[in-house]
């Protein structure tokens, strides 16, 4: 299992719209995430900066990168492009975050 964390940025005033769209996430996106080995996906919001902080666990980095080629992924990017910073292909500008501490407290 590979743990990935990253940040993305929303445009000002778009958090409510972002939450609305994610609460009605396309079934094809959820299926794509699972089909490409993703799970335990969480996104957090920092209201002071408009940054989103994402965390996902994936099975394999190479397999996960293949998900970027799917129609489901591109459709989702296009759907979200008007409310957040994106690259030319409408993928979100996503900055990887380095893990600096992990400790399991489960017994």
Buried (B, 14 or more C-beta within 10 A) or exposed (E): EEEBBBBBBBEEEBBEBBEEBEEEEEEBBEEBBEBBBBEEBEBEBEEEEBBBBBBBBBEEEEEBEEBEEBEBBBBBBEBBBEBBBBEEEBBBEBEEEEEEEEEEEEE
